[in-house]
Amino acid sequence: MGWRRSKWRGNAVIKLFVRAADKTSVALKGHCAEEWRWPVADTLASTIKLLLVDDSKFLRLATERALQRAGYEVFTATDGERALEIAGEKQPDLILLDMLLPKITGLDVLKALKKNPATAGIAVVVFTGLSQKNAVRLQQDGACAYLEKSDLALEKGCEGLLSALDKIVRELNLETPAGL
């Protein structure tokens, strides 16, 4: 029903419970009978909101599932135009952006995001099959990192992506999702 996670503290197990309906409070229970409640904002970092932009249906769906299982709140877009709309509406913490997109290219999406004051602060990770020789230029245009799909061995699963993303998230000082 609600989100539940156990953590060890010394000899006691502390369980965190978030009410599913409103997610406004957390109950902590230890090995004692006492129970404490206070607002979620004071106890848990919010889930990282991530926008995945890729026109490859198979890759997008597989990556989306892996990211969700890892604890990310994932939004997806199949083209550059929709990516800009979702970025403005949802204000994700991080965007995984393919460069070869229909309607508006990934490079133009990156430039538009960084030009718009409402989205300029969103961290953009280029997630592409293009050669890494483009990485320096893309970072000059505002990307915070560059992930080459072929280096991540995505045909074997998403572990390489999740590991690389975890490193980037830590470098950006974003809270790592509980699943990582």
N, C-alpha and C positions, 0 to 999 in steps of 0.2 A: 504494500500500500504506500507507505511513505519511504523516504530515503533512509537507509540504516547503514551505519558503519561502526565497526568495533575498533577500539584502539587499546593497546596495553599500557597501563600506567603502573609500574611496580608490579604488585601481585594482583591488582584489580583490573578488571575489564571495564572500560567506560564505553557506553553505547550512546551514539548520537541519533536522535530521532527528529525528523522534520515532519510536521503535519503536512500531509499531501495536499489538502485543500487550499491552504493559504500560505504555507511555508513561512509563517511569521514567528514561530518559536521553536526552540530546541530544548529537549529534555536530556539531561545527563544523568545516567544511573551508574553507580559504582557497585562494589560488592556490598555496600551498606544499603539500608532501606531508604535512605534519603533520596530526594529527587529535586533537581534545580531546574528552573526555566528562565530563559531570557531571550531577547530578540535574536534572530538568525544573524543579522548584520554584525552583531557583536561577537559571534562565535565562529562563523564559517565564511571563508572567502566565497564569493559567488563563482559559479561555473564560468569557465572561459568561453565566451561566445566567439565562434569561428565561422567565417564565410569561406566556403570551398567553391572555387570558380574553375570549372573544367567542362569542356564540351563532350568529352568521352564518357558516354553513359556508364559503361562497365567500370571504368576506373573511378568515376565519381561515386557510384553506389557502393563499391567495395571500400573506398576510402572513407566515405561518410559513415558507414557501419562501424569501421574500426575506430574512428574518432569518437563516435558516440559511446562505444563500449569503453573507451579510455577515459570518459568523463567530460568530454567537450559538448557544449550545446552547438549543434551544427546547422547552418543555413547553407543552401546550395544555389548556384546560378549556372546556367549553361552557356551564357554569352555575356559579353562585356556590358551591354546596355542594362541587362537585369542585375548584374553585379553592382553597378553604380546605384541602382534603385534600392537594392537590399542594404548596401552599405550605409546609405543615408537613413533608411528606415530603422534598421536593427542596431546600428552602431556597434559592430562586432569589435572585440579586442584584437583580433588577428584575422588576416585574410590570406588564404593560400590561393595564389593567382597563377593560372596557366597563361602563357603568352600568346598562343595561337588560338584565338577565339573568334566566333562569328560576330557580326554586327560592329563591335568595337574591339580592336586588338587589346591584348593584355598590357602592352606598353602605353597605349592611350588611356586605358582604365587607370593604370598606376599614376600617370601624370594628372588625370582629372581628380583622382582621390587626393593627391597631395596639393592640388591647386585650391580645392574647396575647403574653407576653414572648418566646416562641420565634420569632414572626414580626414583631414590632414594628419591628425594624431593617431590614426589607426595603423598598427604595424602591418606591413605587407611583406609576405614571404613569397618570392617567385618560385613556382612549382611547375617546372617545364621540362620538356624533352630537348630543348635547345642546348647547344654547347655552352659550357661555362665561360667561354671567352666573352660572353655578354654580361657576366656578373658585375663587373666593375661599373659598366655603363648603367645598369639597372639600379645599382646602389646609389649612384650619383643622381638618378631620377627619383629616389625615395624608398627603394626596397630595403628592408632591414636585413634580409638574408636571401640566399639563393639555393634552391634544392633541385638538383638535376634528377629527373625521374629514373634514368638508367642507372645512376649510382645507388639508388635506394632498393634495387632488386624487388620491385613491386610485384613481379610475376611470382615471387616466392611468398608474398604476404606483405602486410603493412608494418611489420616490426621495425624495419629500417626507417620508415617515415616517422613512426611514433617516437623512436629514439632521437632522431634528428630534431623533431618538433619539440620534444621535451627539453633538449639543450637550448633551443632558441627561446622557448618560453621562460626558462630560468635566466637566461642572459637579459631578457626584457623585463625581468622582475615581475612577471605575471604569476599568479598562483597556479601551481601545477594541479591538474585535475586529480581526484582521488584514485582513479584507475591506473595512473602511471607509476 
